[in-house]
């Protein structure tokens, strides 16, 4: 999890505090930095005191960029946007985000909601929606992810949330009022789980209550992914 207010701290201090660098190694790095005219990170990697991944981790903390470590968070590792923020596939997700910001999410209320759909199972809807939600939140957008797959919901599994109530509860008037969950591991991301699997998911989504819910949420969030 990214801790807040790291922006004023040096990369060296962040790496020492997280156990990636010993205090005695700082002088060696600074000496190499002055002698060779290298940035701190390059000097440390050249001395084999740190890896490129260590530097990326410190930079992510310094810029308050959500960056999770495998085994240190309960959210699923399918959320590559959080676990592998510097990988090519996450760069592709950021490119998709940029296109959507230009072509769809223009700031108007009717342009704040986007549905991620496909004709069949196992085609990556849940994966794409979840990772897009993460990269939008990394941009500082107030983001809501709604799991509207009320036949085979997965977002509660990806984000390690209870699914005892959710969208189906709201649409069937069984809401407890606390269905939207803030995800603390990310800058500005909330999730509305699908809730208990109903016998009539298509009919629930066709009710005016669903359109009304999206209209209300569009006034509270910068972007909504369904």
GROMACS elastic network, one bead per residue, 0.5 to 0.9 nm:
[ bonds ]
;  ai    aj funct       b0    kb
    1    66     6  0.68697   500
    1    67     6  0.65630   500
    1    68     6  0.55487   500
    1    69     6  0.78105   500
    1    72     6  0.80497   500
    1    73     6  0.73514   500
    1   184     6  0.81927   500
    1   185     6  0.52255   500
    1   186     6  0.76452   500
    2     6     6  0.87210   500
    2    60     6  0.81166   500
    2    61     6  0.60256   500
    2    64     6  0.65677   500
    2    65     6  0.69477   500
    2    66     6  0.55235   500
    2    67     6  0.63492   500
    2    68     6  0.74621   500
    2   185     6  0.70078   500
    2   186     6  0.77724   500
    2   187     6  0.85721   500
    3     6     6  0.68252   500
    3    61     6  0.71194   500
    3    64     6  0.74214   500
    3    66     6  0.89101   500
    4     7     6  0.81835   500
    4    61     6  0.81479   500
    4    64     6  0.64291   500
    5     8     6  0.69687   500
    5     9     6  0.83686   500
    5    61     6  0.87794   500
    5    62     6  0.81130   500
    5    63     6  0.88934   500
    5    64     6  0.72902   500
    6     9     6  0.55134   500
    6    10     6  0.84131   500
    6    14     6  0.79671   500
    6    61     6  0.60208   500
    6    63     6  0.71561   500
    6    64     6  0.65971   500
    7    10     6  0.80387   500
    7    61     6  0.74427   500
    7    63     6  0.56336   500
    7    64     6  0.68027   500
    8    62     6  0.73855   500
    9    12     6  0.82902   500
    9    13     6  0.64921   500
    9    14     6  0.68807   500
    9    62     6  0.68201   500
   10    13     6  0.52872   500
   10    14     6  0.64335   500
   10    15     6  0.87482   500
   10    58     6  0.87209   500
   10    62     6  0.75514   500
   11    14     6  0.51998   500
   11    15     6  0.61949   500
   11    16     6  0.86607   500
   11    40     6  0.81954   500
   11    41     6  0.82768   500
   11    55     6  0.77260   500
   11    58     6  0.56264   500
   11    59     6  0.68412   500
   11    61     6  0.87006   500
   11    62     6  0.71082   500
   12    15     6  0.51675   500
   12    16     6  0.61468   500
   12    17     6  0.86029   500
   12    21     6  0.75825   500
   12    23     6  0.87178   500
   12    26     6  0.71772   500
   12    40     6  0.82884   500
   12    58     6  0.82122   500
   13    16     6  0.51636   500
   13    17     6  0.61181   500
   13    18     6  0.86149   500
   13    21     6  0.87891   500
   13    23     6  0.88263   500
   14    17     6  0.52443   500
   14    18     6  0.62490   500
   14    19     6  0.87143   500
   14    20     6  0.86390   500
   14    21     6  0.88992   500
   14    58     6  0.61670   500
   14    61     6  0.77989   500
   14    62     6  0.79780   500
   15    18     6  0.52114   500
   15    19     6  0.62082   500
   15    20     6  0.50626   500
   15    21     6  0.53933   500
   15    22     6  0.83628   500
   15    54     6  0.76808   500
   15    55     6  0.83218   500
   15    57     6  0.85851   500
   15    58     6  0.63876   500
   16    19     6  0.51530   500
   16    20     6  0.58550   500
   16    22     6  0.58911   500
   16    23     6  0.64251   500
   17    20     6  0.77066   500
   17    21     6  0.80721   500
   18    21     6  0.78010   500
   19    22     6  0.70390   500
   20    49     6  0.87613   500
   20    50     6  0.74198   500
   20    54     6  0.72106   500
   21    24     6  0.84454   500
   21    25     6  0.68037   500
   21    26     6  0.79036   500
   21    49     6  0.73004   500
   21    50     6  0.73546   500
   22    25     6  0.54350   500
   22    26     6  0.73244   500
   23    26     6  0.56916   500
   23    27     6  0.81300   500
   24    27     6  0.63585   500
   24    28     6  0.76513   500
   25    28     6  0.53072   500
   25    29     6  0.63770   500
   25    30     6  0.87499   500
   25    44     6  0.87940   500
   25    49     6  0.75705   500
   26    29     6  0.51306   500
   26    30     6  0.60987   500
   26    31     6  0.85271   500
   26    44     6  0.86739   500
   27    30     6  0.50802   500
   27    31     6  0.60084   500
   27    32     6  0.85649   500
   28    31     6  0.51753   500
   28    32     6  0.62565   500
   28    33     6  0.85138   500
   28    43     6  0.89959   500
   28    44     6  0.83991   500
   28    47     6  0.83445   500
   29    32     6  0.51736   500
   29    33     6  0.59801   500
   29    34     6  0.86858   500
   29    40     6  0.68568   500
   29    41     6  0.86419   500
   29    43     6  0.58364   500
   29    44     6  0.54723   500
   29    47     6  0.74459   500
   29    49     6  0.84331   500
   30    34     6  0.62065   500
   30    35     6  0.84923   500
   30    40     6  0.70951   500
   30    43     6  0.78528   500
   30    44     6  0.86534   500
   31    34     6  0.53043   500
   31    35     6  0.60384   500
   31    36     6  0.85219   500
   31    43     6  0.89018   500
   32    35     6  0.50067   500
   32    36     6  0.58420   500
   32    37     6  0.77733   500
   32    38     6  0.75390   500
   32    40     6  0.86752   500
   32    43     6  0.59416   500
   32    44     6  0.81930   500
   32    46     6  0.88694   500
   32    47     6  0.82252   500
   33    36     6  0.55515   500
   33    37     6  0.53663   500
   33    39     6  0.62516   500
   33    40     6  0.60697   500
   33    41     6  0.89398   500
   33    42     6  0.81900   500
   33    43     6  0.55039   500
   33    44     6  0.83579   500
   34    37     6  0.52364   500
   34    38     6  0.70940   500
   34    39     6  0.89852   500
   35    38     6  0.80665   500
   36    43     6  0.80889   500
   37    43     6  0.87299   500
   38    41     6  0.80396   500
   38    42     6  0.61258   500
   38    43     6  0.58066   500
   39    42     6  0.54291   500
   39    43     6  0.62438   500
   39    44     6  0.87178   500
   40    43     6  0.52748   500
   40    44     6  0.62337   500
   40    45     6  0.87304   500
   41    44     6  0.51738   500
   41    45     6  0.61869   500
   41    46     6  0.84940   500
   41    50     6  0.79992   500
   41    51     6  0.88258   500
   41    52     6  0.79123   500
   41    54     6  0.89384   500
   41    55     6  0.60516   500
   42    45     6  0.51732   500
   42    46     6  0.59814   500
   42    47     6  0.86146   500
   42    52     6  0.84889   500
   42    55     6  0.88258   500
   43    46     6  0.50487   500
   43    47     6  0.62900   500
   43    48     6  0.86773   500
   43    49     6  0.89173   500
   44    47     6  0.52040   500
   44    48     6  0.62913   500
   44    49     6  0.54398   500
   44    50     6  0.55717   500
   44    51     6  0.79658   500
   44    55     6  0.88538   500
   45    49     6  0.59629   500
   45    51     6  0.55755   500
   45    52     6  0.66885   500
   45    55     6  0.84876   500
   46    49     6  0.76790   500
   46    50     6  0.82712   500
   47    50     6  0.77083   500
   48    51     6  0.69846   500
   50    53     6  0.80691   500
   50    54     6  0.59923   500
   50    55     6  0.72671   500
   51    54     6  0.51172   500
   51    55     6  0.66655   500
   51    56     6  0.87984   500
   52    55     6  0.51991   500
   52    56     6  0.62612   500
   52    57     6  0.86333   500
   53    56     6  0.50061   500
   53    57     6  0.60811   500
   53    58     6  0.86846   500
   54    57     6  0.50700   500
   54    58     6  0.63458   500
   54    59     6  0.87216   500
   55    58     6  0.51408   500
   55    59     6  0.61526   500
   55    60     6  0.85179   500
   56    59     6  0.51120   500
   56    60     6  0.60576   500
   56    61     6  0.86666   500
   56    86     6  0.79804   500
   57    60     6  0.51619   500
   57    61     6  0.64247   500
   57    62     6  0.87087   500
   57    67     6  0.72042   500
   58    61     6  0.51564   500
   58    62     6  0.60923   500
   58    63     6  0.86811   500
   59    63     6  0.61615   500
   59    64     6  0.84265   500
   59    65     6  0.82294   500
   60    63     6  0.53485   500
   60    64     6  0.60364   500
   60    66     6  0.69551   500
   60    67     6  0.65143   500
   61    65     6  0.59422   500
   61    66     6  0.76031   500
   61    67     6  0.76646   500
   62    65     6  0.76611   500
   64    67     6  0.88209   500
   64   187     6  0.82743   500
   65   138     6  0.65099   500
   65   139     6  0.88655   500
   65   186     6  0.85353   500
   65   187     6  0.77784   500
   66    81     6  0.89021   500
   66    82     6  0.62727   500
   66    83     6  0.88146   500
   66    85     6  0.85401   500
   66   134     6  0.87947   500
   66   137     6  0.89519   500
   66   138     6  0.65583   500
   66   185     6  0.71677   500
   66   186     6  0.56452   500
   66   187     6  0.65995   500
   67    81     6  0.82714   500
   67    82     6  0.50965   500
   67    83     6  0.59610   500
   67    84     6  0.77225   500
   67    85     6  0.69129   500
   67   185     6  0.85959   500
   67   186     6  0.84220   500
   68    71     6  0.88977   500
   68    72     6  0.72363   500
   68    73     6  0.67662   500
   68    82     6  0.54875   500
   68    84     6  0.81810   500
   68   185     6  0.78549   500
   69    72     6  0.54790   500
   69    73     6  0.68437   500
   69    82     6  0.83257   500
   69    83     6  0.59406   500
   69    84     6  0.87806   500
   70    73     6  0.67856   500
   70    77     6  0.70124   500
   70    83     6  0.67974   500
   71    74     6  0.77004   500
   71    77     6  0.89233   500
   73    76     6  0.80263   500
   73    77     6  0.89548   500
   73   185     6  0.81963   500
   74    77     6  0.88417   500
   74   158     6  0.87931   500
   74   159     6  0.73686   500
   74   160     6  0.61257   500
   75    78     6  0.84262   500
   75    79     6  0.74993   500
   75   157     6  0.79164   500
   75   158     6  0.57220   500
   75   160     6  0.54522   500
   75   161     6  0.88374   500
   75   185     6  0.86705   500
   76    79     6  0.60119   500
   76    80     6  0.88426   500
   76   157     6  0.73480   500
   76   159     6  0.63881   500
   76   160     6  0.73515   500
   77    80     6  0.62742   500
   77    82     6  0.83353   500
   77    83     6  0.66931   500
   77   158     6  0.79880   500
   78    81     6  0.85065   500
   78    83     6  0.84000   500
   78   127     6  0.68999   500
   78   130     6  0.88114   500
   78   131     6  0.82186   500
   78   158     6  0.71675   500
   79    82     6  0.57273   500
   79    83     6  0.65015   500
   79    84     6  0.83256   500
   79   127     6  0.74156   500
   79   130     6  0.69107   500
   79   131     6  0.56525   500
   79   134     6  0.78491   500
   79   158     6  0.73629   500
   79   159     6  0.86246   500
   80    84     6  0.50362   500
   80    85     6  0.68621   500
   80    87     6  0.85021   500
   80    89     6  0.81853   500
   80    90     6  0.68103   500
   80   131     6  0.68528   500
   81    84     6  0.57171   500
   81    85     6  0.50661   500
   81    86     6  0.84502   500
   81    87     6  0.85762   500
   81    89     6  0.84703   500
   81    90     6  0.55069   500
   81    91     6  0.87506   500
   81    93     6  0.78871   500
   81    94     6  0.89381   500
   81   130     6  0.89557   500
   81   131     6  0.56302   500
   81   132     6  0.79556   500
   81   134     6  0.62822   500
   81   135     6  0.63029   500
   82    85     6  0.57406   500
   82    90     6  0.89091   500
   82   131     6  0.80536   500
   82   134     6  0.70006   500
   82   135     6  0.81476   500
   82   186     6  0.83872   500
   83    86     6  0.88936   500
   84    87     6  0.55403   500
   84    88     6  0.89418   500
   84    89     6  0.86152   500
   84    90     6  0.70061   500
   85    88     6  0.86573   500
   85    89     6  0.87508   500
   85    90     6  0.58415   500
   85    91     6  0.76207   500
   85   135     6  0.89836   500
   86    89     6  0.85359   500
   86    90     6  0.66963   500
   86    91     6  0.69674   500
   87    90     6  0.54120   500
   87    91     6  0.63196   500
   87    92     6  0.88233   500
   88    92     6  0.62915   500
   88    93     6  0.87788   500
   89    92     6  0.50039   500
   89    93     6  0.64602   500
   89    94     6  0.88262   500
   90    94     6  0.62600   500
   90    95     6  0.85728   500
   90   131     6  0.84561   500
   90   135     6  0.84099   500
   91    94     6  0.50181   500
   91    95     6  0.62406   500
   91    96     6  0.86807   500
   92    96     6  0.62710   500
   92    97     6  0.86010   500
   93    96     6  0.50150   500
   93    97     6  0.61527   500
   93    98     6  0.86727   500
   93   128     6  0.85009   500
   93   131     6  0.76037   500
   93   132     6  0.66180   500
   93   135     6  0.73233   500
   94    98     6  0.61930   500
   94    99     6  0.86912   500
   94   132     6  0.80656   500
   94   135     6  0.65165   500
   94   136     6  0.83670   500
   95    98     6  0.50768   500
   95    99     6  0.63736   500
   95   100     6  0.87117   500
   96    99     6  0.51370   500
   96   100     6  0.62248   500
   96   101     6  0.86159   500
   96   132     6  0.83622   500
   97   100     6  0.51002   500
   97   101     6  0.61234   500
   97   102     6  0.87158   500
   97   132     6  0.70386   500
   97   135     6  0.73237   500
   97   136     6  0.69296   500
   98   101     6  0.50667   500
   98   102     6  0.63584   500
   98   103     6  0.86266   500
   99   102     6  0.52145   500
   99   103     6  0.59496   500
   99   104     6  0.79952   500
  100   103     6  0.50766   500
  100   104     6  0.51223   500
  100   105     6  0.60877   500
  100   106     6  0.87586   500
  101   104     6  0.57778   500
  101   106     6  0.64330   500
  101   107     6  0.89794   500
  102   105     6  0.67120   500
  102   106     6  0.67397   500
  103   106     6  0.72240   500
  104   107     6  0.86834   500
  104   111     6  0.60324   500
  104   112     6  0.78363   500
  104   113     6  0.88570   500
  104   114     6  0.83192   500
  105   108     6  0.75168   500
  105   111     6  0.53003   500
  105   112     6  0.55636   500
  105   113     6  0.78334   500
  105   114     6  0.85391   500
  105   222     6  0.82509   500
  105   223     6  0.71480   500
  106   109     6  0.87627   500
  106   111     6  0.61966   500
  106   112     6  0.75821   500
  107   110     6  0.84302   500
  107   111     6  0.65063   500
  107   112     6  0.66497   500
  107   222     6  0.71981   500
  107   223     6  0.86947   500
  108   111     6  0.52185   500
  108   112     6  0.66140   500
  108   218     6  0.89093   500
  109   112     6  0.55051   500
  109   113     6  0.82375   500
  109   215     6  0.77301   500
  109   218     6  0.56369   500
  109   219     6  0.67297   500
  109   222     6  0.86369   500
  110   113     6  0.71112   500
  110   215     6  0.80508   500
  110   218     6  0.76312   500
  111   114     6  0.78323   500
  111   218     6  0.85804   500
  111   223     6  0.83801   500
  112   218     6  0.59534   500
  112   219     6  0.88798   500
  112   221     6  0.77488   500
  112   222     6  0.61880   500
  112   224     6  0.59339   500
  112   225     6  0.85393   500
  113   214     6  0.75569   500
  113   218     6  0.71779   500
  113   222     6  0.87881   500
  113   223     6  0.59966   500
  113   225     6  0.59364   500
  113   226     6  0.73521   500
  114   223     6  0.79598   500
  114   224     6  0.62664   500
  114   225     6  0.50803   500
  114   226     6  0.61285   500
  115   129     6  0.85848   500
  115   224     6  0.84631   500
  115   225     6  0.59183   500
  116   125     6  0.61670   500
  116   126     6  0.82649   500
  116   128     6  0.77550   500
  116   129     6  0.62604   500
  116   225     6  0.71110   500
  116   226     6  0.60561   500
  117   120     6  0.89832   500
  117   125     6  0.61852   500
  117   226     6  0.85672   500
  118   121     6  0.78515   500
  118   123     6  0.69113   500
  118   124     6  0.83258   500
  118   125     6  0.67416   500
  119   123     6  0.83401   500
  120   123     6  0.64712   500
  121   124     6  0.80192   500
  121   125     6  0.84657   500
  122   125     6  0.77026   500
  122   126     6  0.89632   500
  123   126     6  0.86096   500
  123   127     6  0.88978   500
  124   127     6  0.51412   500
  124   128     6  0.59443   500
  124   129     6  0.84008   500
  125   128     6  0.53152   500
  125   129     6  0.60033   500
  125   130     6  0.84575   500
  126   129     6  0.52395   500
  126   130     6  0.59929   500
  126   131     6  0.84923   500
  126   147     6  0.82363   500
  126   149     6  0.88135   500
  126   153     6  0.83305   500
  126   154     6  0.65696   500
  126   155     6  0.67451   500
  126   158     6  0.87752   500
  127   130     6  0.53672   500
  127   131     6  0.61582   500
  127   132     6  0.84640   500
  127   154     6  0.89563   500
  127   155     6  0.86675   500
  127   158     6  0.86084   500
  128   131     6  0.53053   500
  128   132     6  0.59021   500
  128   133     6  0.84231   500
  129   132     6  0.51808   500
  129   133     6  0.61077   500
  129   134     6  0.87226   500
  129   145     6  0.75546   500
  129   147     6  0.89513   500
  129   155     6  0.89757   500
  129   225     6  0.65655   500
  129   226     6  0.73271   500
  130   133     6  0.51338   500
  130   134     6  0.63962   500
  130   135     6  0.89451   500
  130   145     6  0.72169   500
  130   155     6  0.71493   500
  130   158     6  0.78889   500
  130   159     6  0.87393   500
  130   225     6  0.84943   500
  131   135     6  0.63363   500
  131   136     6  0.86022   500
  132   135     6  0.52106   500
  132   136     6  0.61191   500
  132   137     6  0.85690   500
  132   225     6  0.80958   500
  133   136     6  0.51839   500
  133   137     6  0.62085   500
  133   138     6  0.86492   500
  133   143     6  0.65674   500
  133   144     6  0.72690   500
  133   145     6  0.62547   500
  133   189     6  0.72208   500
  133   190     6  0.89223   500
  133   223     6  0.86029   500
  133   224     6  0.82207   500
  133   225     6  0.67712   500
  134   137     6  0.51482   500
  134   138     6  0.61931   500
  134   139     6  0.88186   500
  134   143     6  0.83460   500
  134   186     6  0.74160   500
  134   187     6  0.88548   500
  134   188     6  0.87475   500
  134   189     6  0.70289   500
  135   139     6  0.64479   500
  135   140     6  0.89893   500
  136   139     6  0.52153   500
  136   140     6  0.69239   500
  136   141     6  0.57274   500
  136   142     6  0.80603   500
  136   143     6  0.66580   500
  136   188     6  0.87071   500
  136   189     6  0.84071   500
  136   223     6  0.78804   500
  137   140     6  0.51335   500
  137   141     6  0.50062   500
  137   142     6  0.63473   500
  137   143     6  0.57159   500
  137   144     6  0.88388   500
  137   186     6  0.70571   500
  137   187     6  0.60151   500
  137   188     6  0.51043   500
  137   189     6  0.55428   500
  138   141     6  0.72212   500
  138   186     6  0.73874   500
  138   187     6  0.62492   500
  138   188     6  0.74560   500
  138   189     6  0.86735   500
  139   142     6  0.89959   500
  139   187     6  0.86839   500
  139   188     6  0.89434   500
  140   143     6  0.84529   500
  140   187     6  0.68343   500
  140   188     6  0.64521   500
  141   187     6  0.87681   500
  141   188     6  0.66736   500
  141   189     6  0.82620   500
  141   221     6  0.79636   500
  141   222     6  0.58183   500
  141   223     6  0.69105   500
  142   187     6  0.87026   500
  142   188     6  0.53255   500
  142   189     6  0.65009   500
  142   190     6  0.82498   500
  142   220     6  0.81107   500
  142   221     6  0.51456   500
  142   222     6  0.50361   500
  142   223     6  0.65079   500
  142   224     6  0.87481   500
  143   188     6  0.62350   500
  143   190     6  0.62666   500
  143   191     6  0.85142   500
  143   221     6  0.58064   500
  143   222     6  0.60354   500
  143   224     6  0.59139   500
  143   225     6  0.78646   500
  144   180     6  0.84920   500
  144   182     6  0.89984   500
  144   188     6  0.86691   500
  144   189     6  0.60201   500
  144   191     6  0.56565   500
  144   192     6  0.73737   500
  144   217     6  0.83442   500
  144   221     6  0.65941   500
  144   222     6  0.82407   500
  144   223     6  0.63824   500
  144   225     6  0.63511   500
  144   226     6  0.84950   500
  145   155     6  0.85891   500
  145   189     6  0.76528   500
  145   190     6  0.62883   500
  145   192     6  0.61585   500
  145   193     6  0.82661   500
  145   223     6  0.85769   500
  145   224     6  0.58658   500
  145   226     6  0.60516   500
  146   149     6  0.89104   500
  146   155     6  0.83395   500
  146   167     6  0.76931   500
  146   180     6  0.88230   500
  146   190     6  0.86970   500
  146   191     6  0.59309   500
  146   193     6  0.62388   500
  146   194     6  0.73040   500
  146   224     6  0.73147   500
  146   225     6  0.61308   500
  147   150     6  0.74740   500
  147   153     6  0.65771   500
  147   154     6  0.75641   500
  147   155     6  0.61424   500
  147   156     6  0.83108   500
  147   166     6  0.86052   500
  147   167     6  0.74286   500
  147   191     6  0.77882   500
  147   192     6  0.62276   500
  147   193     6  0.51609   500
  147   195     6  0.85989   500
  147   225     6  0.85416   500
  147   226     6  0.60579   500
  148   151     6  0.86944   500
  148   153     6  0.75297   500
  148   167     6  0.69811   500
  148   168     6  0.84081   500
  148   192     6  0.87725   500
  148   193     6  0.78238   500
  148   194     6  0.56638   500
  148   201     6  0.87696   500
  148   205     6  0.79955   500
  148   226     6  0.61916   500
  149   152     6  0.58080   500
  149   153     6  0.51265   500
  149   154     6  0.80129   500
  149   194     6  0.65490   500
  149   201     6  0.82272   500
  149   226     6  0.87981   500
  150   153     6  0.56187   500
  150   167     6  0.82917   500
  150   168     6  0.72762   500
  150   194     6  0.55943   500
  150   195     6  0.74535   500
  150   196     6  0.77797   500
  150   197     6  0.55746   500
  150   198     6  0.70422   500
  150   200     6  0.89515   500
  150   201     6  0.58077   500
  150   202     6  0.85269   500
  151   194     6  0.88720   500
  151   197     6  0.61934   500
  151   198     6  0.78336   500
  151   199     6  0.88059   500
  151   201     6  0.70411   500
  152   194     6  0.89414   500
  152   197     6  0.80392   500
  153   156     6  0.73806   500
  153   157     6  0.83390   500
  153   193     6  0.78331   500
  153   194     6  0.60492   500
  153   195     6  0.82346   500
  153   197     6  0.82347   500
  154   157     6  0.52865   500
  154   158     6  0.64170   500
  154   159     6  0.88494   500
  154   193     6  0.84152   500
  154   194     6  0.83295   500
  155   158     6  0.50015   500
  155   159     6  0.61215   500
  155   160     6  0.81271   500
  155   161     6  0.81150   500
  155   191     6  0.80104   500
  155   192     6  0.85679   500
  155   193     6  0.63970   500
  155   194     6  0.78899   500
  156   159     6  0.53204   500
  156   160     6  0.55212   500
  156   162     6  0.63730   500
  156   163     6  0.61976   500
  156   191     6  0.83464   500
  156   192     6  0.85958   500
  156   193     6  0.58306   500
  156   194     6  0.79093   500
  156   195     6  0.89262   500
  157   161     6  0.64954   500
  157   162     6  0.83331   500
  157   163     6  0.87780   500
  158   161     6  0.80104   500
  159   183     6  0.78461   500
  159   191     6  0.83869   500
  161   181     6  0.83337   500
  161   193     6  0.79710   500
  162   165     6  0.78728   500
  162   193     6  0.82096   500
  162   195     6  0.86777   500
  163   166     6  0.66323   500
  163   193     6  0.61816   500
  163   194     6  0.70174   500
  163   195     6  0.50368   500
  163   196     6  0.66919   500
  164   169     6  0.88253   500
  164   193     6  0.88495   500
  164   195     6  0.56328   500
  164   196     6  0.59710   500
  165   168     6  0.73010   500
  165   169     6  0.56065   500
  165   170     6  0.82041   500
  165   174     6  0.83499   500
  165   175     6  0.71639   500
  165   176     6  0.75291   500
  165   178     6  0.85669   500
  165   179     6  0.62121   500
  165   193     6  0.73917   500
  165   194     6  0.74931   500
  165   196     6  0.61894   500
  166   169     6  0.52388   500
  166   170     6  0.64751   500
  166   171     6  0.88905   500
  166   175     6  0.74707   500
  166   176     6  0.88375   500
  166   178     6  0.85607   500
  166   179     6  0.50900   500
  166   180     6  0.75025   500
  166   192     6  0.59802   500
  166   196     6  0.72252   500
  167   170     6  0.51539   500
  167   171     6  0.62216   500
  167   172     6  0.85645   500
  167   175     6  0.84188   500
  167   179     6  0.75637   500
  167   192     6  0.65477   500
  167   193     6  0.62299   500
  167   195     6  0.55881   500
  167   196     6  0.85052   500
  167   210     6  0.87610   500
  168   171     6  0.51993   500
  168   172     6  0.60337   500
  168   173     6  0.84667   500
  168   174     6  0.80860   500
  168   175     6  0.84484   500
  168   193     6  0.87351   500
  168   194     6  0.60216   500
  168   195     6  0.53053   500
  168   196     6  0.64173   500
  168   197     6  0.72418   500
  168   198     6  0.68450   500
  168   201     6  0.77159   500
  168   204     6  0.73436   500
  168   205     6  0.87358   500
  169   172     6  0.52964   500
  169   173     6  0.60721   500
  169   176     6  0.78892   500
  169   179     6  0.84335   500
  169   194     6  0.83557   500
  169   195     6  0.62492   500
  169   196     6  0.72817   500
  170   173     6  0.51610   500
  170   174     6  0.57962   500
  170   176     6  0.81317   500
  170   177     6  0.83375   500
  170   179     6  0.81726   500
  170   195     6  0.88423   500
  170   209     6  0.83285   500
  170   210     6  0.86272   500
  170   213     6  0.87600   500
  171   174     6  0.75540   500
  171   175     6  0.79759   500
  171   204     6  0.60771   500
  171   205     6  0.76596   500
  171   207     6  0.76693   500
  171   209     6  0.60797   500
  171   210     6  0.65416   500
  171   213     6  0.87647   500
  172   175     6  0.77241   500
  172   204     6  0.71910   500
  172   209     6  0.89288   500
  175   178     6  0.78013   500
  175   179     6  0.74046   500
  176   179     6  0.69298   500
  177   180     6  0.82496   500
  178   181     6  0.73320   500
  179   191     6  0.84026   500
  179   192     6  0.60380   500
  179   193     6  0.73077   500
  179   195     6  0.85628   500
  180   190     6  0.64727   500
  180   191     6  0.56526   500
  180   193     6  0.75042   500
  181   189     6  0.86519   500
  181   190     6  0.53488   500
  181   191     6  0.52476   500
  181   192     6  0.63534   500
  181   193     6  0.83160   500
  182   186     6  0.87935   500
  182   188     6  0.78468   500
  182   189     6  0.61576   500
  182   191     6  0.65168   500
  183   186     6  0.60081   500
  183   187     6  0.82756   500
  183   188     6  0.76860   500
  183   189     6  0.57111   500
  183   190     6  0.55508   500
  183   191     6  0.71953   500
  184   187     6  0.73298   500
  184   188     6  0.81891   500
  184   189     6  0.79327   500
  184   190     6  0.87877   500
  185   189     6  0.86728   500
  186   189     6  0.60095   500
  186   190     6  0.89235   500
  192   195     6  0.84005   500
  194   197     6  0.75735   500
  195   198     6  0.85532   500
  197   200     6  0.86752   500
  197   201     6  0.77125   500
  198   201     6  0.58121   500
  198   204     6  0.86324   500
  200   203     6  0.54544   500
  200   204     6  0.63317   500
  200   205     6  0.89212   500
  201   204     6  0.50897   500
  201   205     6  0.62964   500
  201   206     6  0.86499   500
  202   205     6  0.52946   500
  202   206     6  0.62824   500
  202   207     6  0.89653   500
  203   206     6  0.50198   500
  203   207     6  0.64938   500
  204   207     6  0.54027   500
  204   208     6  0.88580   500
  204   209     6  0.83092   500
  204   210     6  0.76062   500
  205   208     6  0.81909   500
  205   209     6  0.81238   500
  205   210     6  0.58655   500
  205   211     6  0.83891   500
  206   209     6  0.82601   500
  206   210     6  0.70727   500
  206   211     6  0.83358   500
  207   210     6  0.58745   500
  207   211     6  0.74814   500
  208   211     6  0.53248   500
  208   212     6  0.61009   500
  208   213     6  0.85969   500
  209   213     6  0.59993   500
  209   214     6  0.86633   500
  210   213     6  0.50488   500
  210   214     6  0.63529   500
  210   215     6  0.86280   500
  211   214     6  0.51985   500
  211   215     6  0.61972   500
  211   216     6  0.87518   500
  212   215     6  0.50384   500
  212   216     6  0.62811   500
  212   217     6  0.86336   500
  213   216     6  0.52151   500
  213   217     6  0.61352   500
  213   218     6  0.85582   500
  214   217     6  0.50426   500
  214   218     6  0.59758   500
  214   219     6  0.88474   500
  214   224     6  0.82588   500
  215   218     6  0.52055   500
  215   219     6  0.69598   500
  216   219     6  0.55700   500
  216   220     6  0.70547   500
  217   220     6  0.50770   500
  217   221     6  0.60225   500
  217   224     6  0.78389   500
  218   221     6  0.54384   500
  218   222     6  0.69740   500
  218   223     6  0.73474   500
  218   224     6  0.72632   500
  219   222     6  0.78912   500
  221   224     6  0.67758   500
